[in-house]
Amino acid sequence: MLNPFLTLRLAFLALMVYMNLIVLIFASWNIRASSGADIGASTSSVVLILTNCATFIAVATALAELLEPTCKLAVGWFECLWTAVVGNVQIAAAIGATVDSSVLMCRQQSSWGACASASLLVPSAWIAGIIAVSYFLLLLFALIAHRNVVPDIWTTSVHVPPWFFAASSSSSSKLDANCRSSDVLSIKAAGDLESFRRLNIRRDPPTWAQSHQVVRGRQAPFAKPSAPPIMQSSAPPSVQSRTSLPPQVSIHFLDRDRDTKIIAGMIPDMTPLAPPPPTSFRPTHQLQRSGTSFGSSSSSLSLFPEGVANHDLPIPHARESQWIRADTPV
């Protein structure tokens, strides 16, 4: 975005070009009308034409850097010099045109063209001179105000200094730098957090997985370790469990890597097995394969630890409902 001071400078240069073009037209008309009326060309009109041509050349050098950045012609001291010269010369020519128009051009015996051109040339010359002098004063005060900020401002192009907006531009640049640094830090922090999470997932398994070497997809993740069998009788526990149950009880065995899972429901009468000898020691963390009753040890028969829902147990009957076969006619 262009600096507001440079934008104002472009506006002044555009006004100077426009008004000098109008003055050039009226001065040429005045010289032609005066020559045709045998009055003679006015000196002020000739000076204005020469000043206008010089102004066009000076404005072209001032705007050349916008088209070609390597063309450093808009130097501070040079632009102050030509604006001061052009402004003062145009004001002096405007004064002369005012005197000539009132004395020579607008007499009764003079031609209408000479009087009309002189009447239009005078205000146009004054406006062009005032614009040039105003731009000279504006540029001079700006250069003096920024001589402490830019020591070599008189020999520097007018497009280089930060005119009247150094603090705001620096603060905005600092703000942009802070925003960019905060964005980079947030991205880095997110990356560090992600790597920390991956490190925790890789090196800090849950408590239940630290003591179990479970093969994913093949073994039950919450299965308790199998306990060595305790010799209480000559028959294995599975045989005792099968022979001690009545025939109407439904028992389902699932073999999962040497672990047996018993799913039983609504067992009316069970003959308790013989209690273990008093001399035998049984740790509490082992499975009780030969408990006193199946109804009171349903949680101990499950391979799932406490607090974990076992979805393999039968669904309890709701109120006023019963199980029916799928092929039973309604």
Phi, psi and omega per residue, in radians:
M1 nan 2.386 -3.109
L2 -1.294 2.491 3.128
N3 -1.077 2.462 -3.137
P4 -1.041 -0.591 3.101
F5 -1.152 -0.711 3.091
L6 -1.174 -0.570 3.056
T7 -1.130 -0.740 3.075
L8 -1.113 -0.639 3.086
R9 -1.087 -0.761 3.099
L10 -1.087 -0.642 3.111
A11 -1.128 -0.738 3.105
F12 -1.116 -0.752 3.135
L13 -1.120 -0.663 3.109
A14 -1.140 -0.728 3.095
L15 -1.121 -0.673 3.113
M16 -1.101 -0.758 3.127
V17 -1.114 -0.744 -3.102
Y18 -1.136 -0.843 -3.105
M19 -1.209 -0.623 3.096
N20 -1.191 -0.545 3.063
L21 -1.160 -0.726 3.099
I22 -1.141 -0.752 3.122
V23 -1.100 -0.667 3.114
L24 -1.096 -0.695 3.130
I25 -1.163 -0.826 -3.106
F26 -1.203 -0.603 3.118
A27 -1.204 -0.694 3.089
S28 -1.129 -0.716 3.099
W29 -1.111 -0.705 -3.123
N30 -1.154 -0.699 3.122
I31 -1.137 -0.722 -3.132
R32 -1.191 -0.746 -3.134
A33 -1.181 -0.649 3.138
S34 -1.204 -0.665 3.114
S35 -1.174 -0.627 3.128
G36 -1.259 -0.439 -3.128
A37 -1.661 0.198 3.137
D38 1.001 0.565 3.102
I39 -1.672 -0.546 -3.076
G40 1.699 2.575 -3.115
A41 -1.212 2.433 3.125
S42 -1.345 2.421 3.119
T43 -1.146 -0.650 3.139
S44 -1.106 -0.621 3.126
S45 -1.177 -0.707 3.111
V46 -1.132 -0.753 3.120
V47 -1.094 -0.695 3.130
L48 -1.126 -0.676 3.125
I49 -1.129 -0.778 3.110
L50 -1.112 -0.700 3.122
T51 -1.143 -0.653 3.125
N52 -1.134 -0.737 3.110
C53 -1.105 -0.718 3.094
A54 -1.136 -0.624 3.123
T55 -1.143 -0.725 3.117
F56 -1.065 -0.722 3.134
I57 -1.164 -0.733 -3.129
A58 -1.156 -0.700 3.107
V59 -1.157 -0.634 3.094
A60 -1.106 -0.704 3.087
T61 -1.197 -0.563 3.131
A62 -1.223 -0.535 -3.127
L63 -1.718 0.029 -3.097
A64 -1.175 -0.526 -3.110
E65 -1.195 -0.438 3.095
L66 -1.200 -0.555 3.121
L67 -1.544 -0.652 -3.142
E68 -2.257 1.793 -3.069
P69 -1.063 -0.445 -3.127
T70 -1.347 -0.183 -3.122
C71 -1.556 1.626 -3.073
K72 -1.619 1.325 3.141
L73 -1.827 -0.297 -3.114
A74 -1.519 1.053 3.120
V75 -1.374 2.627 -3.035
G76 -1.057 -0.888 -3.084
W77 -1.173 -0.624 -3.126
F78 -1.211 -0.686 -3.138
E79 -1.225 -0.645 3.045
C80 -1.113 -0.660 -3.105
L81 -1.141 -0.896 -3.056
W82 -1.266 -0.546 3.077
T83 -1.187 -0.670 3.112
A84 -1.146 -0.752 -3.132
V85 -1.143 -0.833 -3.108
V86 -1.109 -0.759 -3.124
G87 -1.104 -0.795 -3.122
N88 -1.189 -0.692 3.131
V89 -1.150 -0.707 -3.140
Q90 -1.177 -0.655 3.094
I91 -1.160 -0.694 3.099
A92 -1.135 -0.714 3.103
A93 -1.175 -0.592 3.096
A94 -1.150 -0.662 3.087
I95 -1.116 -0.766 3.115
G96 -1.128 -0.680 3.119
A97 -1.153 -0.584 3.113
T98 -1.151 -0.753 3.134
V99 -1.172 -0.763 -3.121
D100 -1.127 -0.696 -3.098
S101 -1.193 -0.592 -3.117
S102 -1.412 -0.436 -3.059
V103 -1.727 -0.809 -2.976
L104 -1.832 -0.750 -2.913
M105 -1.346 -0.644 -2.992
C106 -1.870 0.803 2.996
R107 -1.580 2.967 -3.082
Q108 -1.177 -0.591 -3.116
Q109 -1.531 -0.047 3.136
S110 -1.407 2.831 -3.132
S111 -1.356 2.768 3.140
W112 -1.199 -0.628 -3.110
G113 -1.143 -0.698 3.136
A114 -1.158 -0.714 3.137
C115 -1.205 -0.711 -3.124
A116 -1.189 -0.748 3.141
S117 -1.145 -0.674 3.109
A118 -1.174 -0.661 3.126
S119 -1.152 -0.579 3.109
L120 -1.454 -0.494 -3.100
L121 -1.255 -0.619 -3.053
V122 -1.090 -0.956 -3.141
P123 -1.147 -0.590 3.129
S124 -1.140 -0.711 3.124
A125 -1.153 -0.691 3.091
W126 -1.100 -0.775 -3.123
I127 -1.124 -0.739 3.129
A128 -1.116 -0.719 3.117
G129 -1.155 -0.706 3.129
I130 -1.132 -0.689 3.118
I131 -1.116 -0.742 -3.135
A132 -1.144 -0.757 3.130
V133 -1.171 -0.660 3.116
S134 -1.100 -0.745 3.107
Y135 -1.159 -0.632 3.099
F136 -1.092 -0.803 -3.140
L137 -1.143 -0.702 3.119
L138 -1.086 -0.799 -3.137
L139 -1.185 -0.645 3.138
L140 -1.127 -0.811 3.135
F141 -1.144 -0.625 3.115
A142 -1.159 -0.705 3.116
L143 -1.161 -0.693 3.123
I144 -1.170 -0.661 -3.125
A145 -1.210 -0.447 -3.083
H146 -1.847 0.215 -3.116
R147 -1.226 -0.437 3.074
N148 -1.401 -0.495 3.122
V149 -1.334 -0.810 3.113
V150 -2.087 1.804 -3.061
P151 -1.056 -0.684 -3.117
D152 -1.717 0.733 -3.060
I153 -1.229 -0.428 -3.128
W154 -1.246 -0.475 3.129
T155 -1.832 0.178 -3.137
T156 -1.802 2.611 3.085
S157 -1.112 2.545 -3.106
V158 -1.212 -0.192 3.120
H159 -1.500 -0.142 -3.049
V160 -1.547 -0.874 -3.042
P161 -1.113 2.565 3.049
P162 -1.423 1.521 -2.975
W163 -1.133 1.941 3.008
F164 1.048 0.127 -3.093
F165 -2.323 0.538 -3.126
A166 -1.220 -0.743 -3.094
A167 -1.176 -0.768 -3.117
S168 -1.175 -0.691 -3.140
S169 -1.165 -0.712 3.126
S170 -1.160 -0.694 3.126
S171 -1.157 -0.674 3.106
S172 -1.164 -0.669 3.100
S173 -1.147 -0.698 3.085
K174 -1.114 -0.705 3.111
L175 -1.103 -0.738 3.096
D176 -1.114 -0.702 3.117
A177 -1.125 -0.693 3.111
N178 -1.145 -0.702 3.117
C179 -1.109 -0.763 3.134
R180 -1.133 -0.720 3.134
S181 -1.155 -0.677 3.108
S182 -1.157 -0.645 3.086
D183 -1.123 -0.741 3.132
V184 -1.127 -0.728 3.128
L185 -1.130 -0.693 3.117
S186 -1.131 -0.673 3.107
I187 -1.152 -0.754 3.114
K188 -1.115 -0.716 3.129
A189 -1.118 -0.688 3.096
A190 -1.106 -0.708 3.097
G191 -1.128 -0.723 3.109
D192 -1.136 -0.702 3.123
L193 -1.120 -0.706 3.129
E194 -1.140 -0.739 3.111
S195 -1.157 -0.603 3.104
F196 -1.161 -0.700 3.103
R197 -1.122 -0.754 3.115
R198 -1.103 -0.642 3.117
L199 -1.151 -0.711 3.121
N200 -1.165 -0.702 -3.138
I201 -1.164 -0.616 -3.079
R202 -1.383 -0.635 -3.000
R203 -1.906 -0.241 -3.121
D204 -2.093 1.380 3.096
P205 -1.235 2.884 3.099
P206 -1.110 2.938 -3.064
T207 -1.122 -0.727 -3.083
W208 -1.218 -0.399 -3.118
A209 -1.558 -0.196 -3.127
Q210 -1.247 -0.519 -3.118
S211 -1.805 0.120 -3.131
H212 -2.216 2.275 3.033
Q213 -1.744 1.557 -3.023
V214 -1.754 2.301 3.041
V215 -1.514 2.050 -3.056
R216 -1.163 2.336 3.134
G217 1.500 -0.123 -3.113
R218 -2.163 -0.567 -3.095
Q219 -2.039 2.701 3.114
A220 -1.232 2.256 -3.054
P221 -1.218 -0.467 -3.087
F222 -1.877 0.316 -3.109
A223 -1.265 2.413 3.083
K224 -1.413 2.651 3.110
P225 -1.153 2.430 -3.124
S226 -1.233 2.401 -3.128
A227 -1.634 2.602 3.087
P228 -1.130 2.470 -3.101
P229 -1.146 2.492 3.108
I230 -1.770 2.187 -3.088
M231 -1.356 1.806 3.071
Q232 -1.915 -0.503 3.107
S233 -2.614 3.090 -3.121
S234 -1.275 -0.419 -3.107
A235 -1.558 2.483 3.086
P236 -1.161 2.815 -3.091
P237 -1.082 -0.623 -3.111
S238 -1.142 -0.643 3.123
V239 -1.194 -0.716 3.112
Q240 -1.087 -0.710 -3.132
S241 -1.138 -0.659 -3.116
R242 -1.257 -0.676 -3.080
T243 -1.368 -0.406 -3.079
S244 -1.525 -0.124 -3.113
L245 -1.634 2.528 3.047
P246 -1.188 2.800 -3.056
P247 -1.176 -0.416 -3.077
Q248 -1.423 -0.073 -3.127
V249 -1.435 2.374 3.136
S250 -1.664 2.099 -3.141
I251 -2.131 2.331 -3.128
H252 -2.202 2.152 -3.120
F253 -1.833 2.272 3.064
L254 -2.094 2.027 -3.132
D255 -1.544 1.936 3.110
R256 -2.205 1.640 3.077
D257 0.904 1.056 3.043
R258 1.206 0.205 3.062
D259 -1.936 2.371 -3.128
T260 -1.892 2.238 -3.124
K261 -1.960 2.186 -3.072
I262 -1.884 2.143 3.088
I263 -1.991 2.017 -3.094
A264 -2.342 2.628 3.133
G265 -2.545 2.363 3.053
M266 0.911 1.262 3.107
I267 -1.679 1.992 -3.050
P268 -1.249 -1.002 -3.071
D269 -2.276 2.365 3.134
M270 -2.372 2.360 3.098
T271 -1.490 1.990 -3.101
P272 -1.168 2.519 3.102
L273 -1.351 2.917 -3.133
A274 -1.139 2.359 3.128
P275 -1.134 2.703 -3.133
P276 -1.175 2.705 3.115
P277 -1.057 2.572 -3.117
P278 -1.137 -0.354 -3.097
T279 -1.463 -0.247 -3.091
S280 -1.406 2.462 3.130
F281 -1.873 2.238 -3.106
R282 -2.191 2.012 3.098
P283 -1.142 2.651 -3.090
T284 -1.300 -0.370 -3.086
H285 -1.485 -0.100 3.116
Q286 -1.502 2.767 3.098
L287 -1.253 2.345 3.067
Q288 -1.560 1.615 -3.105
R289 -1.349 -0.346 -3.119
S290 -2.240 1.112 -3.133
G291 -1.322 3.141 -3.110
T292 -1.330 -0.552 3.114
S293 -2.707 2.603 3.127
F294 -1.337 -0.540 -3.103
G295 -1.171 -0.642 -3.109
S296 -1.498 -0.194 -3.093
S297 -2.136 0.633 3.131
S298 -1.213 -0.590 3.106
S299 -1.253 -0.567 3.126
S300 -1.298 -0.459 3.110
L301 -1.307 -0.363 -3.135
S302 -1.312 2.565 3.117
L303 -1.475 0.007 -3.138
F304 -1.651 2.449 3.091
P305 -1.249 2.923 3.128
E306 -1.158 2.535 -3.111
G307 1.580 -0.119 3.113
V308 -1.945 2.190 -3.100
A309 -1.207 2.318 3.107
N310 -1.729 1.851 -3.091
H311 -1.457 -0.008 3.116
D312 -1.526 -0.153 3.117
L313 -1.264 2.681 3.134
P314 -1.090 2.584 3.108
I315 -1.278 2.253 3.139
P316 -1.174 2.586 3.137
H317 -1.230 2.355 3.022
A318 -1.405 3.036 -3.138
R319 -1.197 2.358 3.126
E320 0.985 0.839 3.087
S321 -2.477 2.734 3.132
Q322 -2.661 2.783 3.125
W323 -1.439 2.370 3.067
I324 -2.286 2.779 3.116
R325 -1.332 2.676 -3.103
A326 -1.226 -0.492 -3.110
D327 -1.646 0.186 3.127
T328 -1.334 2.215 3.113
P329 -1.196 2.475 -3.131
V330 -1.368 nan nan
